């Protein structure tokens, strides 16, 4: 209790004030907010996970049900819905995000103990707690109607459960868990991953990367059957959490769909696969998402907003211009227009396959990791040219540059902590579980429709917990 009042409580109070600053000063919404709010309202009022389409409630699977369920619970408690309930929702998210900070701190302490540095675990806990409560990239999403707060929290909890399971699955003697507890905690960890999947459909990547990380050691040591059994327990836990949603889709939509579709569209919408395929041959900056991708079926798309890298030849530019001119007449994307863009995408990929499959994904990865992360703040994000931007708006440039440097600090600290922890042989599996997830998730995100920086926030619990390891001095005799 003394440690709680002297260390944990002050950090949480500072973190609460920091998040309330964003809630009161910079509350934000997005296109997805209205969708989530409508799903939650209909679910609460009519008991249906549905959207209002063509004057009637239509069951859909375009989003996972976790976040709408959270909104519905807040609406019920606040006795209001939609815009009127946004403040209660954000205040609830502040509490969830503070809980995330504590879980990240616990993960940092666990990593120190796994490395054989139990006396240093309290230092790691404290460092991670302060790094987490002061992290602006998670704090500002408390003030947004999006899934990120819950996704980060549940990912952190899953790490806290799966890291000791992976570490002790074949360790002799066990570091954290008793042998008989491994199956129980593995199943629970899988279940938490399943719950997190109800918020973000790509979360099972965490299970896949955990399977791969521990399999590397267990199969080499001849423990293949034990590895397969552990994987089965974790997969069953995940499946149990997804079962109600899967059954709902079978009954209501007559489809086997445990996850939301990757290219989620409403029943009345055309899935623009050709257009998206064309984007993947050139688009890697977020500004192009605003100027091009997110205008489809809502606004006109103008050629001057498309960078020159989207065209290889004058003929290709002319073909794109012709299709967009036709689209701009009624701002409705058609099958014929999509087919033309699909053909252009195939031609561009055949002409430069490394550009589509290597260069653009690498550029997207750099964007989602090394970005100013000001998408929820009223600043431009422009830094260069330095002299011009400084004269144009000094506050804007200072905020953008400052947040960019903070992002570099967190990522750099995480890499340093991983390198330091890797020196301790007993921590190899734990580091592998965390870093494999970060790498695989990043690779997966480069294949998505747009390179949104917010999608790597689920990696921050791992980055912060690893970064906290930098502060303690290792006792090499215990390594």
N, C-alpha and C positions, 0 to 999 in steps of 0.2 A: 504493500500500500504506500509506503514511503516513496518508493521509486515511481509509482504511478503519479502521485501528486507533485513530485519534484521534476519529473522528466516527461512522462507521457501526456498528462493533462495540459501543461503549458503548451506543448507542441500542438495538441489538438485544438486548443483555443486559438492559437495563431492561425492554424489551418482553417478553422471555421470562419474567422474574420476575413481571411484571404478569399475564400469561396463566396462569402456573402458580398464582398466587394464586387465580384463578377455578376452575381445574381441581381444586385441593386443597380449597378452602373452599366453593365453590358449584357443584359439578357438577350438571347438570340433565338431565332427560329430558322427553319430551313424548309425546303419543299417537302421533305419527309415528315415534318412535324404535323402538318394538316392531315396527312394520311394516317399516322399513328393515332392522332386525336379522334379521327372519325371512327377508326376501328375500335378504340376504347369506348367511345360513347355508345356506339351500336351494341357492343358486347354488354355494357352495363345496363342499357335500357331495354334491349330486346333479347339478350342472351344469344346473340349471333355474332360470329367473327366474320363481319361482312362490310362491304362498302355500298354507298348509295349510287347505283348505276342505272341510268335510264328510268329514274323514278322509283326504283325498288331496291331492296336490300339483297345484294348478291354475295354469296359466300366466296371467299377468295383465299389464296395462299401466297400472295405477293410479298408478305412479310411474315416473319416468325412471330409467335403469339406472346413471347415473354414481356416485351416492353409495353404493348397494349394492355396486358394483364396488370402490370404495375400501374399504368395510368388509370385504369379502371378502379383499382383499389384506392388510389389517392382521391379520385373523383368521388367515390362513395364516402370516404372519410370527410372530405371537404364539402360535400353536398353541392358541388358545382362541377361543370365540365368545360372542356375546350379552353378558350382564351382566359376565362375567369379563374381557371384552376392552375394556370401555369406557375404562379408563385408557390403554392403548396407543393407542386411537383418538384420544382427546383430546390426548395428547402429540404424535401425528402432526399433528393439526390446529393445534397451537401452531406447529410448524415451517412449515406452509403459510401461516398468518396472518402470520408474520414475513416470509416471502417476499413476501406481499402488500404489506407496509409498504415494502419495497425497490422494488417495481414502482411503487407510488404516488409514491415519491420520484423515481424516474426519469421518470415522467410529468410531475411538477412541473418538473423541470429541462428537459424537452423543451419545455414550454409557454413557459418563459422564453426559450429559444433561438428558438423560432418567432416570438416577439414582438420579436426583434432585440436581446435582452438577454443574449447569451451569457456575458458576464462575471458576470452575476447568477445563472446557472443553479445554481452550487454552493450559493448561499444558499437558493434555492428547494428544492433537493434536501434540504438539511439540515432546513429548516423542515418540509417535508412528511413526512420520516422521523420526526421527533419527534411531530408531530401524529398520525401513523398509529400509532406504537407505544404512544402514551398514550391512544388513543381507546378508551373503555370499551365502546362499543356493538358493535364488532367483536371486541374481546378476549374478552368474556364468552361469545361463541358458540363459542370454542375448547373450552369446557367443556360443550358440548351436542351430542347426537346429531342433528344437523340439517344441511341442505345449505349453510347460509349461508357458512361459511368457504371452501369451494371455489367457490361462486358468486361471492363477492366477489373472490377471487383471479383467477379466469378473466376476469371482467369487467374488472379492472384491466389484465390482459395484453392483452385485446382493445382497450381504449382506447389502450394504448401502441403498438399496431400500426396501428390505424385512424386515429388523429389525424394522424400525418404523411402517411399516404396521402391523406386528405381535403384536407390543407393543400396538398400538392404536386400534386394531380391536375390542376390547371390553372394553377399558379403559374409565373410566368416572371420571374426565374430561380427554380428550386426552392429551398425553404428547408432541407429535411432530406434528402430522397431524390433520387437520380438518376432521370430519367424512366423508364429501363428497369427500375428496381426497384419502381415503383409497382404493377405488375401482380402481381409476386411477393409483395410484402408485403400487398397487398389480398387475395389468395387465402389467404395464411396467416392474416390477421386474420379472414376469414370462417370458416376452419377452427376457429380458437379459439372463435369465437362458437358454432359447431356443438358443440364439446366442452362448452362451458358450458351449452348447451341440454340436454345429457345429465344435467345436474344440476338446472337450473331451466327448465321448458318455455317460459317467456315470454321467454327471452334473445334470440331473433331480433328483438325490438323494437330492439335495438342496431343491427342491420344496417338495419332499416327507417328508423330515424331518421338514420343516417349517409347512406343513399341520399338522403333528403329534404334534409338539410343541404347536401350538396355539389351536389345537383341544382339548388338555388336559384341558385347562382352559375354552374354550368357551362351550364345550359340558357340562361340569360340572355346568356351570352357566345358562344352558338352552338356549344357543344361537346356537343351532345346525344348524338351517336353515341359519343363518348369516354366520356361518363357512363354510357350504357347498357352499354358494354363493361366498364367498371369494376364496375358493379353485378353483371353476369353473373359475373365472376371471383369476387367476394366471395360471391355466392350459391352458386356451384359449390363453393367451399371449405366453406361451411356444410353443404351437402347431402352432401358426401363424408363428413363426420364423422357425420352422422345415418343414412347408408345402412345400416350393419349393423343398427342398431336397427329401422329401417323394414322391412328384409327379414325380421328375426326376427318382427315382428308379422304380416307377410303369411303367413309359413310356419306359425307357431304359432297365431295367432288368426284367420287368414283375413280380415284387415282392413288397409287402408292407413292407418296411424297413425304418422306420424313423431314426433308429440309425445304426451305423456300427455293424456288427455281433460281439458277444463277442469273439469268436474264429475265427478271421478274417483270411481266407486263400484265395489264388488266385484260379481262376477257375481250373487250372491245378494241384493244390496241394491237397494232402490228409489231412483231418482234423484229427490230431493225438490225438483224445480224450482219447484213452486208455493210451497212453504215458503220457498225462497231468494228467490223473486220478492217475496214479502210482506216479508221482512227488508229488502230493498233500498229499501222505501218508508219506512223509519223508522230502521234500525239504523246508527249511526255510531260508537258507543263500544265499546271492547274489553270492558268489563265485561259488556255485553249478549251478547257472544259466549260468555262463560263461563256466564252465567245462562240463556241461551236456545239459541243456535245449536248449541253443541257438546254439548248434552244430548240432541239428537234421536237416537232409537233406542238410547239408553243410560240415560237417567234421566227422571224425571218433569219436566215443565215447568209451573211454577206461574204463575198470572196475576199474583200480586203481584211477580214478578220482571220483568215486562214493563212498560216505561215507558208513561206515559199517551199519549205521542206516537205510539204504535203504533195508536191508535184514534181515528177521527174522530167517531164517533157511539156512543151507548149500544147501538144495535142491532149495530154492528160488534163492539163488545166482547163482547156476548152470543154472537155467532156464533163468535168465536175461543174463548171459554170453553167452548162446547159441544163444539167439535172437540177441544180439549186435554183435556177431561174424558174423552172417548172414548179418546184416545191414552193417557192415564195409566193406563187400566185394564190394559193389557198392555205398554205402552212399546214399541209396534211401529207404525211409520208406514205407513199404507195408501194405496192409490191414491185412494180416495174422500176421505180427509182432505186429501191433497195437492191434489186438484182444488178443494176448498172454499177452501183458502188461495190458490190461483191466482186464483180468482174475486175474493176480497177484494183481492188485489194489483192486479188489473186495475181494480177500482172505485176504489181509492185513487189509482192513477196517473191515471185519467181525471178524477178530482176535482181533483187538484193535480199536474199533470205537471211543473211546475218544481221541486216538492219532490223527486220521484223522480229527475229527470234533471239537476238543478243543485244544489239546496240540500244534499241528503244527500251527493252526491259531494264537494262542497266541504268539508263537515264531516268526511267521511272523510279527505280529503287533509290537513286540518289536524291530525287525530289521528295519522296515520301519520308526519307530519313533526315536529310539536311535541308531544311526549309525554315523560314522564319516562324511558321505556325501562327499566323495572325488572322486566319480565316474567320474567326469569331469576333475580331476586334475592328473598330472603325479606323483602320490605318491602311494605306495603299500597299504596303509591302515592297515598295521600290527603294532600292539602295544605290543602284548605279544609274548614271554616272555620279560619283560621289559628290563632286563640287556642285553640280546642278541640283541634285536632290537636297543637299544641305541648304542651299539658298532658297529652294522652293518651299520646303517645309521641314525645319530642323527637328521638331518634335516627332513628326512622322518617321523620319529616317532614324532618329535615335532609338525610338521604341522598336522599330523593325530590326535594327542591327543588334540591339540589346537582347531581344528574345532569340534571335538567331544564334548569338554567342552562348546564351543559356542552353539552347538545344545541343550545341557542340559540346558544352561542358558535361551534360548528362550522358550523352553517347560515349564521349571519351572516357569518362569515369567508369562506365559500365565495362568497356573494353579492358581498361586497366585492371579493374577488379577481377574480371574473368581470367586474365593472364596471371594475376597473383594467386588466385585460388587454384589454378591448374597445376601450380608447383606442388600441391599436396595430392599425392596419389589417390587417397581415399575420397577426394572430392571430384575426381574425373567424371564419374557418371552424372553427378548433380550438374556440373557445368555443361556437360554434353546435352542433357535434357533441356536446359534453358536455352543454350545457344542454337541447338538444332531447331527448336521451335522458332526462334527469331529469324534464322536464315530461311527456313522453309516457308514461313508465313510471308516474309518479304518477297520471296520468289512468286508465291501465289498471288500476292496483291498486284504484281506487275502485269498479270493477265486480266485484271478486272477492267470494267468499262472506262473508268477514269482513275488517275493516280492520286487519290485523296490522302493527304498526310494523316488524317485522323485514324485511318485504319491500322496504323502501327502502334497506336496507343496501348493496345493489348499486350505489346511487348515490353512496355515500361516497367511493370512489376519485376520482370527478370533483370532489366537494365539497372534499375535502382538498387535491387537487392545485391546484385554483383558489385555495383559501384561502392556500396557501403563497406565492402571488404577491404577497401584501400586504407581505411583509417587504423586498422590494428596491425601491430608489429608481430610477425609470426615467430613462434618458438620452434625453431627448426628441428629440435630434438623430438618434437611430437609429430613431425610431418610424415 
